[in-house]
Amino acid sequence: MGKFTIPDRVLYVCTGSKCGKRGGKDMYKLAKTYIKHYHGPEEIEVIETECTDRCKYAPICSIQPGNTWLKEYNAKDVLKLMDLIE
C-alpha cells in the first residue's frame, strides 16, 4: 500500500454554481498551484466542493481545522490566510 498523507490543514473551495461564477473555480486552480509551489500537500490540501448552501455570500471557502470561513473573498485574501497558517 502507498503512503497515506494527512495534511495539517485543508482549504475547501466551493465551486458550485454561484461561487464558481464569482471566482470559486479560478480560486481553486490558483490555490492548487500556490500550494504546490509554496507549501506542499503535507501542510495544506485544497479540495473542491460543490454547493455549501451559502450562495448569497458567494464565493465561499473554508480552512479546517480552525473553522475559518471567507465570504465574498478575493484571491489575495485567501493566499494571505494560507501564508498565516505556517
C-alpha positions in Angstrom: 0.0 0.0 0.0 1.1 3.6 -0.7 1.7 6.2 1.9 -1.4 8.0 3.1 -0.6 11.7 3.8 -2.7 13.6 6.2 -2.4 17.3 5.8 -2.1 19.8 8.7 -4.8 22.0 7.1 -7.5 21.7 4.4 -8.8 24.5 2.2 -12.3 23.8 0.9 -13.2 25.9 -2.0 -16.8 26.0 -3.2 -17.1 25.8 -6.9 -20.9 25.4 -7.0 -23.0 27.4 -9.5 -22.9 30.9 -7.9 -19.4 30.5 -6.3 -17.9 29.1 -9.4 -19.2 32.1 -11.5 -17.9 34.6 -8.9 -14.4 33.3 -8.7 -14.5 29.9 -6.9 -13.3 27.9 -9.9 -10.4 30.3 -10.5 -9.6 30.4 -6.8 -9.4 26.6 -6.7 -7.0 26.4 -9.6 -4.9 29.2 -8.1 -4.8 27.7 -4.6 -3.7 24.3 -6.0 -0.8 25.9 -7.9 0.1 28.1 -5.0 0.2 25.1 -2.5 2.2 23.1 -4.9 4.9 25.7 -5.2 5.0 27.3 -1.7 3.6 24.8 0.9 3.2 21.2 -0.2 0.4 18.7 0.3 1.5 17.6 3.7 0.9 21.2 5.0 -2.3 22.2 3.2 -4.6 20.3 0.9 -7.0 22.0 -1.4 -10.4 20.4 -2.0 -13.0 21.5 -4.5 -16.5 21.2 -3.1 -19.9 21.7 -4.6 -22.6 23.9 -3.1 -22.2 24.9 0.6 -25.7 26.5 0.6 -24.3 29.9 1.3 -24.9 31.3 -2.2 -25.8 34.8 -1.1 -22.2 35.2 0.2 -20.5 33.7 -2.9 -17.7 32.9 -3.3 -17.1 30.9 -0.1 -14.1 28.9 1.1 -13.2 27.4 4.4 -9.9 26.4 6.1 -10.0 23.5 8.6 -9.2 22.9 11.4 -10.0 26.2 13.0 -13.3 26.6 11.2 -12.2 29.7 9.4 -14.6 30.8 6.6 -14.2 33.5 4.0 -17.1 35.0 2.1 -17.1 37.3 -0.9 -13.3 36.9 -0.9 -10.7 37.8 -3.4 -7.7 35.7 -4.2 -5.3 37.9 -2.2 -7.3 37.3 1.0 -7.1 33.6 0.6 -3.4 33.5 -0.3 -2.6 35.7 2.8 -4.6 33.4 5.0 -2.8 30.3 3.7 0.6 32.0 4.4 -0.5 32.7 8.0 -1.2 29.0 8.6 2.5 28.1 8.7 
